[in-house]
Amino acid sequence: MEKKDGKNKKKRAKWLWITAIFALAVFAAVLVYAVLSYRSVIYGEVNIVPNNKIDKQTVKKECSDCVRRYIDGVYVKPGEENPYPSAVIIENHPDARPQFGLAQANLVYEAEAEGGITRFLAIFAGGQNLKKIGPVRSARPYFVGWARGLSALFAHSGGSPEALAQIAQENIFDLNEFYNEKYFWRDKSKNAPHNLFTSSEKLDKYLELKNKKQGTFLSWRFKDDENREGLSSEASELSPVGGIAINFKSPEFAVKWKYDARNNDYVRYMGGQAHIDASGKDIRAKNIAIMYVKARVIDEKLRLKMEYIGTGKAFICLDGKCEEGEWRKKTDASRIRFYKKNGKEFIFNAGITWIEAVRPEINVIITPFSPQ
């Protein structure tokens, strides 16, 4: 009898060990799956959750199944989170103003093109109904690289020799007006070269022709707005503090972003006046990223060679505050990302982001918001 009991005890001990090993294996498998479910960003220090995995508890009740759109973090219906993006070069010469579509772009880069004149790379998520976008102008290598980081359709009219060579060598998904006139038109009421335009419909038709439906880029991290309830009525006015001044070479291109505490966003001013696009809308942004990029003049037309690959100092401004960090873009094909000093990736507010690429010698003044 004692021998039988001894055998039973050994069997129970054996099964306990088997159960423990099985539980440990299951735990390890779950842990590995959790780690692999995250997608590493450029340098691997930070892992991010794809936008469609964001906690749904903050989604409004009327859209309980909504997910975040990859390009700007705005909640959309499932299936609409990752449309193929289009990146359009829009000029900023005084004769080109007011621009069309600039206030509706989901993401905008601003950088000097030549002689202190700035130019925009406006990225559109798709699904919009913009009858007119532009004026469309020529490409520069850094605009090509920023668009490539999103694997976006790159729409432009010609470009610098370096940019055109880059487009050919890197097999950029390109829509050059020189060879695709039917996707653009000239507005005869305006003087050339400030009269070339495209539209959402024409861009979408080209994407359909090339069978491009879903984007392939890695999203940034996004959050919901801070609670603005309880602010005084005076907070609805633009704050005299809580802004960004970017003093580009010419006063006509000097930029100011003024913080609107009630809406928790920034209103753009240029050349001392509110920057309003042709729709009559203020140009606003939820996030402003200032990235310092070394550049030098390379030809008689004062074009720039910009060191847009690598890393550099940056300031990220949202919620009325600006924080120093750095930008990183490892290769031409990788997307630019922004990191805090502690190595963690910045989390942006859902909505429009403007990226201001400035040379170190450009005077930038940042004034923090201070509630009354």
Residue pairs with C-beta under 8 A, 6 or more apart in sequence:
37 49
37 53
38 47
38 48
38 49
39 47
39 48
39 49
39 50
39 218
40 46
40 47
41 47
41 48
41 218
41 337
41 345
42 328
42 329
42 330
42 334
42 335
42 337
43 328
43 330
45 339
45 343
46 339
46 343
46 344
46 345
48 218
48 219
48 220
48 221
48 345
49 221
50 70
50 219
51 67
51 68
51 69
51 70
51 73
51 81
51 219
51 222
52 67
52 68
52 78
52 81
52 82
54 67
54 68
54 222
56 64
56 65
56 66
58 224
59 65
59 66
59 75
60 66
60 75
63 75
63 77
65 77
65 78
66 75
66 76
66 77
66 78
67 75
67 76
67 77
67 78
67 81
68 74
68 75
68 76
68 81
68 219
68 222
68 350
69 75
69 76
69 80
69 81
69 82
69 106
69 125
70 81
70 82
70 215
70 217
70 219
71 85
71 106
71 107
71 123
71 125
71 150
71 215
71 219
72 106
72 107
72 125
72 222
72 350
72 351
72 352
72 353
73 219
73 220
73 222
73 223
73 348
73 349
73 350
73 351
74 350
74 351
75 350
80 127
82 214
82 215
83 125
83 126
83 127
83 213
83 214
83 215
84 126
84 152
84 153
84 207
84 212
84 213
84 214
84 215
85 106
85 123
85 124
85 125
85 126
85 150
85 151
85 152
85 153
85 215
85 217
86 123
86 124
86 126
86 152
86 153
86 155
86 203
86 207
87 121
87 122
87 123
87 124
87 143
87 146
87 147
87 150
87 152
87 153
87 154
87 155
88 101
88 121
88 122
88 123
88 124
88 133
88 134
88 136
88 155
88 156
88 198
88 203
89 119
89 120
89 121
89 136
89 137
89 138
89 139
89 143
89 155
89 156
89 157
90 96
90 99
90 101
90 102
90 119
90 120
90 121
90 122
90 133
90 134
90 135
90 136
90 137
91 99
91 113
91 119
91 120
91 134
91 135
91 136
91 137
91 194
92 99
92 110
92 117
92 118
92 119
92 120
92 253
93 117
93 194
94 252
94 271
95 191
95 194
96 135
96 137
96 194
98 276
98 277
98 278
99 120
99 134
99 135
99 277
99 278
100 130
100 132
100 133
100 134
100 135
100 197
100 277
100 278
100 279
101 122
101 124
101 130
101 132
101 133
101 134
101 277
102 108
102 120
102 122
102 277
102 283
103 276
103 277
103 279
103 281
103 282
103 283
103 284
104 124
104 128
104 130
104 277
104 279
104 281
105 122
105 123
105 124
105 352
106 123
106 124
106 125
106 352
106 353
107 122
107 123
107 352
107 353
107 354
107 355
108 120
108 121
108 122
108 123
108 285
108 352
108 353
108 354
108 355
109 120
109 121
109 143
109 146
109 354
109 355
109 357
110 118
110 119
110 120
110 255
110 354
110 355
110 356
110 357
111 118
111 119
111 121
111 140
111 142
111 143
111 293
111 306
111 357
111 358
112 118
112 119
112 248
112 249
112 295
112 304
112 357
112 359
113 119
113 137
113 140
113 303
113 304
114 301
114 302
114 303
114 304
115 249
115 301
115 302
116 248
116 249
116 250
116 253
116 302
117 250
117 253
118 248
118 253
119 137
119 140
119 143
121 143
121 146
121 147
122 133
123 147
123 150
123 152
124 130
124 133
124 200
124 203
126 200
126 204
126 207
128 200
129 200
129 201
130 199
130 200
131 199
131 200
131 201
132 197
132 199
132 278
133 197
133 198
133 199
133 200
133 203
134 196
134 197
134 198
135 190
135 193
135 194
135 195
135 196
135 197
136 155
136 156
136 157
136 177
136 184
136 196
136 197
136 198
137 156
137 157
137 193
137 196
138 156
138 157
138 158
138 159
138 160
138 163
139 154
139 156
139 158
139 159
139 160
139 163
139 164
139 167
140 159
140 160
140 162
140 163
140 303
140 304
140 306
141 160
141 162
141 163
141 166
141 305
141 306
141 308
142 293
142 306
142 308
142 357
143 154
143 156
143 163
144 154
144 159
144 163
144 166
144 167
144 170
144 172
145 166
145 308
145 309
145 329
145 332
146 308
146 336
147 154
147 172
148 154
148 170
148 172
148 332
148 333
149 217
149 329
149 332
149 333
149 334
149 335
149 336
150 215
150 217
150 335
151 173
151 215
151 216
151 217
152 173
152 215
152 217
153 173
153 174
153 175
153 203
153 206
153 207
153 212
154 167
154 172
154 173
154 174
154 175
155 175
155 177
155 183
155 198
155 203
156 174
156 175
156 176
156 177
157 176
157 177
157 178
157 184
157 193
157 196
158 164
158 176
158 177
158 178
159 167
159 176
160 303
162 305
166 172
166 332
167 174
167 176
170 332
170 333
173 210
173 212
175 183
175 203
175 206
177 183
177 184
177 196
180 206
182 202
183 198
183 202
183 203
183 205
183 206
184 196
184 197
184 198
184 202
185 196
185 197
185 198
186 192
186 195
186 196
186 197
187 195
187 196
187 197
188 195
189 195
207 213
217 335
218 335
220 337
220 338
220 345
220 346
220 348
221 345
221 346
221 347
221 348
222 347
222 348
222 349
222 350
223 347
223 348
223 349
223 350
224 349
224 350
225 264
225 286
225 319
225 349
225 350
225 351
226 264
226 319
228 261
228 262
228 263
228 264
231 261
231 262
231 371
232 372
234 372
235 261
235 262
235 371
236 260
236 261
236 262
237 262
238 258
238 259
238 260
238 267
239 258
239 259
239 260
239 261
239 320
239 369
241 259
241 367
241 368
241 369
241 370
242 258
242 259
242 261
242 320
242 367
242 368
242 369
242 370
243 256
243 257
243 258
243 259
243 266
243 366
243 367
244 255
244 256
244 257
244 266
244 288
244 290
244 317
244 322
244 356
244 364
244 365
244 366
244 367
245 254
245 255
245 256
245 363
245 364
245 365
245 366
245 367
246 254
246 255
246 256
246 290
246 356
246 358
246 362
246 363
246 364
247 254
247 362
247 363
247 364
247 365
248 254
248 255
248 358
248 362
249 362
251 271
251 272
252 270
252 271
253 270
253 271
254 270
254 271
254 272
255 268
255 269
255 270
255 356
256 268
256 269
256 270
257 266
257 267
257 268
257 269
257 285
257 288
257 317
257 354
258 266
258 267
258 269
259 265
259 266
259 320
259 369
260 266
260 267
260 284
261 320
261 369
261 371
263 284
264 286
264 319
264 320
264 349
265 284
265 285
265 286
265 351
266 284
266 285
266 286
266 288
266 317
266 354
267 274
267 282
267 283
267 284
268 274
268 275
268 282
268 283
268 284
268 285
268 354
269 275
274 282
275 282
275 283
276 282
276 283
277 283
284 352
285 351
285 352
285 353
285 354
286 318
286 348
286 349
286 350
286 351
286 352
286 353
287 316
287 317
287 318
287 348
287 349
287 351
287 352
287 353
287 354
288 316
288 317
288 318
288 322
288 353
288 354
288 356
289 314
289 315
289 316
289 317
289 327
289 338
289 353
289 354
289 355
289 356
290 314
290 315
290 316
290 317
290 355
290 356
290 358
290 364
290 366
291 312
291 313
291 314
291 327
291 336
291 338
291 355
291 356
291 357
291 358
292 312
292 313
292 314
292 358
292 359
292 360
293 306
293 307
293 308
293 312
293 357
293 358
293 359
294 306
294 307
294 312
294 359
294 360
295 304
295 305
295 306
295 307
295 359
296 304
296 305
297 303
297 304
298 304
298 305
306 357
308 329
308 357
309 329
309 330
309 331
309 332
310 328
310 329
311 326
311 327
311 328
311 329
312 326
312 327
313 324
313 325
313 326
313 327
314 324
314 325
314 326
314 327
314 338
315 322
315 323
315 324
315 325
315 364
315 366
316 322
316 323
316 325
316 338
316 346
316 348
317 323
317 366
318 348
318 349
319 349
320 368
320 369
321 368
321 369
322 366
322 368
323 340
323 346
324 341
325 338
325 339
325 340
325 341
325 346
326 338
326 339
326 341
327 336
327 337
327 338
327 339
328 336
328 337
328 338
328 339
329 335
329 336
329 337
336 355
337 345
338 345
338 346
339 345
339 346
340 346
358 364
